[in-house]
Amino acid sequence: MRERDPFLTAPPGLAPRRRSDAGSAAVELVLMAPILIALTLLIVAAGQIVQGRIDTDGAAHAAARAASLEHTMAAAQSAAETAATASMGDQCGSATVGLAGDLEPGGTVTATLSCTISVDSPVWSSYEVTSTASSPVDAWRGEP
């Protein structure tokens, strides 16, 4: 005769008891909800940081282009700051624009933009982004 497994069958004369799954979904939801909320907030914060980096790259390019159109370094600095501010809008808390290169025809102007982006997240409140872009000075432009 085959020996019975006490874990798979009920003792003789007793009906097997089945465990109910009632309430298990609620327990799983209570345990997983904070993790899912934290993950969602982290994804939103990462998206804001990536968008800020893309915008800062575009603003650095605009600043380099604006600076390359000027004839003096003072005018180039002013034009670069104006272009970066216009491109970033109110997204950047404090922006600094640095220029390097020369404004001689055929030269290259490099703009470095540092910006503090505010992030709506409990993980980060702000994030520092630095972008660099270069723009050539027109080789055939005339003198002022």
N, C-alpha and C positions, 0 to 999 in steps of 0.2 A: 504494500500500500504506500501511496505517495505521502510524504510528510507535508503538512500544510505550513505556509509562511504566515507567521502571526501578524506581519505588517500589512499583508494584502487582503486577508480575509478576517471576518469577525469570528469570535469564538462561537462554538455551536450553541444555538438557541438564542443568540442575540443578533439583532439586525445591525448591519454596518452603519456607522455614523459617517455622514458626509460633512465635510467642512464647507461652510458657506463663504462665497466670495463677496457677500454684501458688505459695502463700505470700503473695500480695498482701493477702489478708484479714487475715493475722496482722500484717503491717506496718501496715495501716490501724488495726487494733485497738491496737497499741502506740503509734501516734501520737495516736490519739483518746482513749485511756483517761485520761490526766492531765487533759485538757480537760473530759471528762465528769465526772470526780470533782470537779474544782474548781467546775464549774457546779452540781453537786448540793449541795456544801457551801455555796455562796453562796445557793442557794434555801432551804436549811434555816435558815441564819442570818437571812435576810430574813423567813422565816415566824416565827421566834422574836421578832424585833423587832416585827413587826406584832401578834402575840399579846400581847406585853408592853404595847404601846400601847393595845390594846383593854382589857386588864385594868386599866391605869392610869386610863383614862377611867371605867371602872366604879367603881374605888376612889375617884376624885375625886367622883363623883356620890354615893356612899355617905357620904363625909365631909361633903359639903355638906348632905345630908339630915339626918345625925345632928347637925350643928352647929345647924341651923335649929330643932331640937326643944328646945334648951336655952334657959335664961333669962339666963345670964351668959356673957361672952366666955371666961372661964377654963374653965367647964364645957363650952362649945362647942368650944374647942380640944382639950380632953381627949377629948371624944366623937368629934371628927373624926379624931384620931390613932388612936383605938381602932378606929373603923370602917374606916379606910384600911388599917391593919395586918391586920385580920381579912379584908378583901377581897383583899388582895394575897398573903397567906400568906407563904411563903418565897421568892417570886419576886423580891422587891425587896431589893437589898442594903442600901441606905440611903434611907429615905423621909423627906421633910420636907413638912409640911402647913402652909400659910399660909391664914389666914382674912381676909376683908375684908367690909365691910358692917355692918349693924346688926341687932340682935335685936328691934327694936321690931315689934309686930304690923303686918303689911303690908309689912315690909321684905324685903330679899333678902340672903342670905349666899352669898358666893362662896368656894369652897375651891380652892386651887392645890396640886397634889400633884407633887412632883419625886421621881423614882425612878431609881435606877441598876439596870438590868436586866443580869444576866449572860447572855452569849451563848456557847454552845458552838460556837465556830468559830475557825479559825486567822486569819480576817480581822478579827473584832472580839472582844474579850474582855468588854467591857461597853458599854452604850449608855444614855445619859441621856435620859429621857422626862419631859416636863412636861405635865400635863393640868389643865384648869380646868373647874369645874362650878358652877352656881348653883342655889340652891333658895330658894323663897319661904318667908317666915315666916308662919304661919297668922294671918290678920287677926283672927280671933275667939277666939284662945287666951286663957286667963285668966292672971292674974299668979300667981306662986308663993306 
